[in-house]
Amino acid sequence: MASSTSEKRWIFPLAMASLMFIFLAAASFNMGLLSSVRSINSLFFSSNLSTTSETTAKFAELKINKSSLHPPPPPVQSSPRFGYLVSGSRGDLESLWRVLRALYHPRNQYVVHLDLESPAEERLELAKRVREDPVFSDVGNVFMIT
């Protein structure tokens, strides 16, 4: 009877490991880590296997005259990568300005804010700095809210 108990101990860890493997495989498909069934098949089968359309495309590309190709169009500027809210309170004008300058990238969007505890002079000074900064005014991606 003791031997049957020790023989069955491995079943639970094996079942848990199998379930974890299946879960991780499904999650990797959802996250795009394993992009397609074709990429999985390429791990197990030779890459010499190709479809007829791929073979035709390879030969058709050889027939194209290289001099007739036009240069590719310039890349379209992509949408902003990040949006930042840089906020401060009374006496935070200089540190807020340093943080904004340190974080700045032209493709991102920025909103700066000094709350009502800060004096009106600080808020006006921040608005003036944002308006008069040559980089911020040229790109136009830094906005101030009150």
C-alpha positions as CSV (number, residue, x, y, z in Angstrom):
1,M,0.0,0.0,0.0
2,A,2.9,2.3,0.7
3,S,4.3,1.7,-2.8
4,S,1.0,2.7,-4.5
5,T,1.0,6.0,-2.6
6,S,4.6,6.8,-3.7
7,E,3.8,5.8,-7.3
8,K,0.9,8.3,-7.4
9,R,2.8,11.3,-6.0
10,W,4.2,12.3,-9.4
11,I,0.7,12.6,-11.0
12,F,-0.2,15.9,-9.4
13,P,3.1,17.8,-10.2
14,L,2.9,16.4,-13.8
15,A,-0.7,17.6,-14.2
16,M,0.1,21.0,-12.8
17,A,3.2,21.4,-15.0
18,S,1.2,20.4,-18.1
19,L,-1.6,22.9,-17.3
20,M,1.0,25.6,-16.7
21,F,2.7,24.8,-20.1
22,I,-0.7,25.0,-21.9
23,F,-1.5,28.3,-20.2
24,L,1.9,29.8,-21.1
25,A,1.6,28.6,-24.7
26,A,-1.8,30.1,-25.0
27,A,-0.7,33.4,-23.5
28,S,2.3,33.6,-25.8
29,F,0.0,33.3,-28.8
30,N,-2.2,36.1,-27.5
31,M,0.8,38.4,-26.8
32,G,2.2,37.7,-30.3
33,L,5.3,35.9,-29.0
34,L,4.5,33.0,-31.3
35,S,3.1,34.9,-34.3
36,S,1.6,32.1,-36.3
37,V,1.3,28.4,-36.8
38,R,3.7,28.7,-39.7
39,S,6.5,29.9,-37.4
40,I,5.9,26.9,-35.2
41,N,5.9,24.6,-38.2
42,S,9.2,26.1,-39.3
43,L,10.7,24.9,-36.0
44,F,9.8,21.3,-36.7
45,F,9.9,21.1,-40.5
46,S,12.5,22.0,-43.1
47,S,12.4,25.5,-44.5
48,N,12.7,24.1,-48.0
49,L,9.0,23.5,-48.0
50,S,7.4,26.5,-49.7
51,T,4.1,27.2,-51.3
52,T,3.7,27.9,-55.0
53,S,2.8,31.6,-54.5
54,E,6.1,32.1,-52.6
55,T,8.1,30.5,-55.4
56,T,6.3,32.7,-58.0
57,A,6.9,35.8,-55.9
58,K,10.6,35.1,-55.7
59,F,10.9,34.7,-59.4
60,A,8.7,37.7,-60.1
61,E,11.0,39.8,-58.0
62,L,14.0,38.8,-60.1
63,K,12.2,40.1,-63.2
64,I,11.8,43.6,-61.9
65,N,14.2,46.1,-63.4
66,K,16.0,47.7,-60.5
67,S,16.3,51.1,-62.3
68,S,12.6,51.4,-62.7
69,L,12.0,51.2,-58.9
70,H,11.0,54.5,-57.3
71,P,12.5,55.4,-53.9
72,P,10.2,54.6,-51.0
73,P,8.0,57.4,-49.8
74,P,9.2,59.2,-46.7
75,P,7.9,57.6,-43.5
76,V,4.8,59.0,-42.0
77,Q,5.4,60.5,-38.6
78,S,3.8,58.3,-36.1
79,S,1.4,59.3,-33.4
80,P,2.8,60.5,-30.0
81,R,4.5,57.8,-28.0
82,F,3.6,59.1,-24.5
83,G,1.5,61.8,-22.9
84,Y,2.8,63.4,-19.7
85,L,1.1,65.4,-17.1
86,V,3.8,67.4,-15.2
87,S,2.2,69.0,-12.1
88,G,3.4,71.0,-9.2
89,S,2.4,73.2,-6.3
90,R,3.7,76.3,-4.5
91,G,7.4,76.7,-5.0
92,D,7.7,73.9,-7.6
93,L,8.2,76.2,-10.7
94,E,12.0,75.5,-11.1
95,S,11.8,71.8,-10.4
96,L,8.8,71.5,-12.7
97,W,10.7,73.3,-15.4
98,R,13.7,71.0,-15.0
99,V,11.5,67.9,-15.1
100,L,9.8,69.1,-18.3
101,R,13.2,69.8,-19.9
102,A,14.6,66.4,-18.9
103,L,11.6,64.5,-20.1
104,Y,11.0,66.4,-23.3
105,H,10.9,64.6,-26.7
106,P,9.3,66.2,-29.8
107,R,7.0,63.2,-30.5
108,N,5.4,63.2,-27.0
109,Q,2.7,65.4,-25.7
110,Y,3.0,67.3,-22.4
111,V,0.6,69.1,-20.1
112,V,2.0,71.2,-17.4
113,H,0.0,72.4,-14.4
114,L,0.6,74.4,-11.3
115,D,-2.3,74.1,-8.8
116,L,-4.1,77.0,-7.1
117,E,-1.8,76.8,-4.1
118,S,1.0,78.3,-6.2
119,P,1.0,82.0,-6.6
120,A,-0.4,83.6,-9.8
121,E,3.1,84.9,-10.6
122,E,4.5,81.3,-10.7
123,R,1.7,80.2,-13.0
124,L,2.2,83.3,-15.3
125,E,6.0,82.7,-15.3
126,L,5.5,79.0,-16.4
127,A,3.1,80.0,-19.1
128,K,5.6,82.6,-20.3
129,R,8.4,80.1,-20.3
130,V,6.4,77.5,-22.3
131,R,5.3,80.2,-24.8
132,E,8.8,81.7,-25.3
133,D,10.8,78.5,-25.3
134,P,12.0,78.0,-29.0
135,V,11.7,74.2,-29.0
136,F,8.3,74.1,-27.3
137,S,6.8,76.8,-29.5
138,D,8.2,75.3,-32.7
139,V,6.9,71.8,-32.1
140,G,3.7,72.9,-30.2
141,N,3.3,69.8,-28.0
142,V,3.5,71.5,-24.6
143,F,0.3,72.8,-23.1
144,M,-0.5,74.5,-19.9
145,I,-3.6,74.1,-17.9
146,T,-4.7,76.1,-14.8
